[in-house]
């Protein structure tokens, strides 16, 4: 196989791709995409009004493809630093299984398809919102913010917070205070989630030249910010109940989850500087994913129950 590939390169100046379907699937960042798609689904289900089940499926599929396209474009641009960092060095491009041009073409194609299908079959407002989100993540965050400021994840985190608003817009054709409340939960959750990761991957980010908060402002400032943002996240978590969008039952669940989130962030705040194990940061990073999933699950369950009772 290697001989045939070398002969093809010598004769035609082209490279025969060794990529498999699983490599292209990895470009979509499936673990990240799964949470993004779930929050979009919740935004769609909890929104007022009805949507044809098939159109709803198409909307979620388009958001899924668009999120995957964003991941592929991110991997295309970040291939140089991905090969340096231990947690990303096995990705398809740095591992040599897919070329950067292949990833770029894949990402652009999926982006165009997801937006056009969303516009034609769902509505053009949600399609434009999806296009904006892809561009925001791929260009504004990946190409500029990520390598230029320690506030990268704060401002860039909006890209991951837009999906429930897109799901909402797929049904209603607009945005509202309720969908903004869903956005706020994820937007405020993103910094402590990623800064916890940055604390125990500080060496990786430093080697790659990424200006993450612990590397630029130090661990103490980062821990202060993690605790502060965790408190804001917990408050944002109960806002759907406070504005009458969700029941007191949801408010209790979100409040308890928020209290646990704050406790994990406090453990990080108390963690010794330059700790070799960083166990509290790892635990907080893991719980933060569970927190977001459970908060949005509570909203989803409540909406489903309400629809069943209304039948």
C-alpha positions in Angstrom: 0.0 0.0 0.0 2.8 2.4 0.9 4.5 1.7 -2.4 1.4 2.4 -4.4 0.9 5.6 -2.5 4.5 6.7 -3.2 4.1 5.9 -6.9 0.9 8.0 -7.1 2.5 10.9 -5.4 5.5 10.7 -7.7 3.5 10.3 -10.9 0.6 12.8 -10.2 1.7 14.9 -7.2 -1.3 13.7 -5.2 -1.7 11.8 -2.0 -4.0 8.7 -1.7 -6.0 9.2 1.5 -5.8 6.5 4.1 -8.8 8.0 6.0 -11.5 5.7 7.1 -15.2 6.7 8.0 -14.2 6.6 11.7 -11.5 9.2 11.0 -14.0 11.6 9.4 -16.4 10.9 12.2 -13.7 11.9 14.7 -13.3 15.2 12.8 -16.8 16.0 14.0 -15.7 16.0 17.7 -18.6 13.6 18.6 -18.2 14.0 22.4 -18.4 17.7 22.2 -21.1 17.6 19.6 -23.3 15.3 21.6 -23.9 17.8 24.4 -24.3 20.6 21.9 -27.0 18.6 20.1 -28.7 17.7 23.3 -29.1 21.3 24.4 -30.4 22.2 20.9 -33.0 19.4 21.3 -34.1 20.8 24.6 -34.4 24.3 23.1 -36.6 22.8 20.4 -38.8 20.8 22.7 -39.4 23.4 25.4 -40.2 26.2 23.0 -43.8 27.3 22.6 -45.8 26.1 19.6 -45.7 22.9 17.7 -43.4 21.6 15.0 -44.0 18.7 12.6 -41.9 15.7 14.0 -40.1 15.3 10.6 -39.2 19.0 10.4 -38.1 18.8 14.0 -35.9 15.8 13.2 -34.4 17.7 10.2 -33.7 20.7 12.4 -31.8 18.7 14.9 -30.0 16.8 12.2 -28.9 20.1 10.6 -27.7 21.4 13.9 -25.8 18.2 14.4 -24.1 18.4 11.0 -23.4 22.1 11.6 -21.8 21.4 14.9 -19.7 18.7 13.4 -18.7 21.0 10.6 -17.5 23.5 13.1 -15.4 20.8 14.8 -13.8 19.8 11.4 -12.9 23.4 10.6 -11.5 23.8 14.1 -9.3 20.7 13.6 -8.2 22.0 10.2 -7.0 25.3 11.6 -5.6 23.9 14.9 -3.6 21.0 13.4 -0.3 22.6 14.2 -1.1 22.9 17.9 -3.1 19.7 18.1 0.1 17.7 17.4 1.8 19.3 20.4 -0.9 18.7 23.0 -1.2 15.2 24.5 -5.0 15.2 24.6 -5.2 16.1 20.9 -2.2 14.5 19.3 -4.2 11.4 18.3 -6.7 13.4 16.3 -6.9 12.4 12.6 -4.8 15.3 11.2 -1.8 15.3 13.6 -1.9 11.5 13.4 -1.5 11.7 9.6 -4.7 9.9 8.7 -6.4 12.9 7.1 -4.8 15.9 5.5 -5.7 19.5 6.4 -7.2 20.1 2.9 -9.4 17.1 3.3 -10.6 18.3 6.7 -11.2 21.8 5.3 -13.2 20.5 2.3 -15.2 18.3 4.6 -16.0 21.1 7.0 -17.0 23.6 4.3 -19.2 21.0 2.6 -21.0 20.0 5.8 -21.5 23.7 6.7 -23.1 24.6 3.4 -25.3 21.6 3.4 -26.5 22.0 7.0 -27.4 25.7 6.5 -29.2 25.2 3.2 -31.3 22.3 4.3 -32.2 24.1 7.5 -33.3 27.1 5.5 -35.3 25.2 2.9 -37.0 22.7 5.2 -37.2 24.5 8.5 -36.9 28.3 8.3 -34.4 30.8 7.2 -34.0 32.6 10.5 -32.8 29.4 12.2 -30.6 28.7 9.2 -29.0 32.1 9.4 -28.5 31.6 13.1 -26.8 28.3 12.4 -24.5 29.8 9.8 -23.6 32.6 12.2 -22.7 30.1 14.9 -20.5 28.1 12.6 -18.7 31.2 11.5 -18.4 32.5 15.1 -16.7 29.2 16.2 -14.6 28.6 13.2 -13.4 32.2 12.5 -14.0 34.4 15.5 -13.0 31.9 18.2 -10.7 29.4 16.5 -8.8 31.7 14.2 -8.6 34.8 16.4 -9.6 34.6 20.1 -8.1 31.2 20.9 -4.6 32.3 20.3 -4.8 35.9 21.2 -6.4 36.4 24.6 -6.9 34.6 27.9 -10.5 35.6 27.6 -10.7 33.3 24.6 -13.1 30.8 26.2 -15.3 33.5 27.8 -16.1 35.3 24.5 -15.8 32.3 22.3 -17.9 30.2 24.6 -21.0 31.9 23.1 -20.7 29.5 20.1 -21.5 26.6 22.3 -24.3 28.4 24.0 -26.2 29.3 20.8 -27.6 25.8 19.9 -30.6 25.9 22.3 -31.5 29.2 20.8 -31.3 27.7 17.3 -33.5 24.8 18.4 -36.0 27.4 19.8 -35.8 29.4 16.6 -36.5 26.3 14.5 -40.0 26.2 16.1 -40.8 29.9 16.6 -38.7 31.6 14.0 -37.4 34.1 16.6 -35.6 34.4 19.9 -37.1 35.3 23.3 -36.1 36.0 26.9 -36.6 32.3 27.6 -34.2 31.2 24.9 -31.7 33.8 26.1 -32.0 32.3 29.6 -31.0 28.9 28.1 -28.1 30.6 26.4 -26.9 32.3 29.6 -26.7 29.0 31.5 -24.2 27.5 28.9 -22.4 30.8 28.4 -21.6 31.2 32.1 -20.9 27.5 32.5 -18.3 27.4 29.8 -15.4 29.3 31.5 -15.3 27.3 34.7 -15.7 24.1 32.8 -12.7 24.8 30.5 -10.6 26.6 33.1 -10.8 23.5 35.3 -9.4 21.6 32.3 -6.7 24.2 31.7 -5.5 23.9 35.3 -4.5 20.3 34.9 -3.5 20.7 31.3 -1.5 23.8 31.9 1.7 22.3 30.5 0.0 21.3 27.3 -1.5 24.7 26.7 1.9 26.4 27.5 3.8 24.2 25.1 1.3 25.0 22.3 1.3 28.7 23.1 -2.4 28.9 23.9 -3.0 31.9 26.3 -5.3 30.1 28.7 -6.0 31.8 31.9 -3.7 29.8 34.2 -0.8 30.3 31.9 -1.3 34.1 31.6 -2.9 35.3 34.8 -1.8 32.5 37.1 -3.5 29.8 39.1 -4.9 32.0 41.9 -6.6 34.4 39.5 -8.0 31.4 37.6 -9.4 29.8 40.7 -11.0 33.0 41.8 -12.7 33.3 38.4 -13.8 29.6 38.4 -15.5 30.2 41.8 -17.1 33.4 40.6 -18.4 32.0 37.3 -19.7 28.8 39.1 -21.8 31.0 41.4 -23.1 33.0 38.3 -23.9 29.6 36.6 -25.8 28.4 39.6 -27.9 31.6 39.6 -28.5 31.4 35.8 -29.6 27.8 36.3 -32.6 28.8 38.4 -33.6 31.7 36.1 -36.0 29.6 34.0 -38.0 29.1 37.1 -37.6 32.7 38.3 -39.1 34.1 35.0 -42.0 31.6 35.1 -40.6 29.5 32.2 -40.2 26.4 34.4 -41.8 25.0 37.6 -40.7 25.1 41.2 -39.7 21.5 40.8 -37.2 22.4 38.2 -36.0 25.3 40.3 -35.3 23.0 43.2 -33.4 20.6 41.0 -31.4 23.3 39.4 -30.7 25.0 42.7 -29.3 21.7 44.2 -27.2 21.0 41.2 -25.9 24.6 41.3 -24.9 24.2 45.0 -22.9 21.1 44.1 -21.3 22.9 41.2 -20.2 25.7 43.6 -18.9 23.1 46.1 -16.7 21.6 43.4 -15.4 25.0 42.4 -14.7 25.8 46.0 -12.6 22.6 46.2 -10.6 23.9 43.2 -10.3 27.3 44.9 -8.8 25.6 48.0 -6.5 23.4 45.9 -2.7 24.1 46.5 -1.0 26.0 43.8 1.1 24.0 41.3 -0.5 20.8 42.6 0.9 17.7 40.9 -2.4 15.8 40.9 -5.0 18.5 40.4 -7.6 16.1 41.5 -10.2 18.8 42.5 -9.9 20.4 39.0 -10.4 17.0 37.3 -13.4 16.2 39.5 -14.9 19.6 38.7 -14.4 19.2 35.0 -16.1 15.9 35.1 -19.0 17.1 37.2 -19.5 20.2 35.1 -20.5 18.1 32.1 -22.9 16.2 34.3 -24.3 19.5 35.7 -25.2 20.9 32.3 -26.7 17.6 31.1 -28.9 17.2 34.2 -30.1 20.8 34.2 -31.2 20.6 30.6 -32.6 17.1 31.2 -34.8 18.5 34.0 -36.2 21.1 31.5 -36.7 18.4 28.9 -38.5 16.0 31.3 -40.7 18.8 32.5 -41.7 19.9 29.0 -42.5 16.3 28.0 -44.7 15.8 31.0 -46.5 19.0 30.4 -47.2 18.0 26.8 -48.4 14.6 27.8 -50.8 16.0 30.5 -52.1 18.5 27.9 -53.2 15.6 25.5 
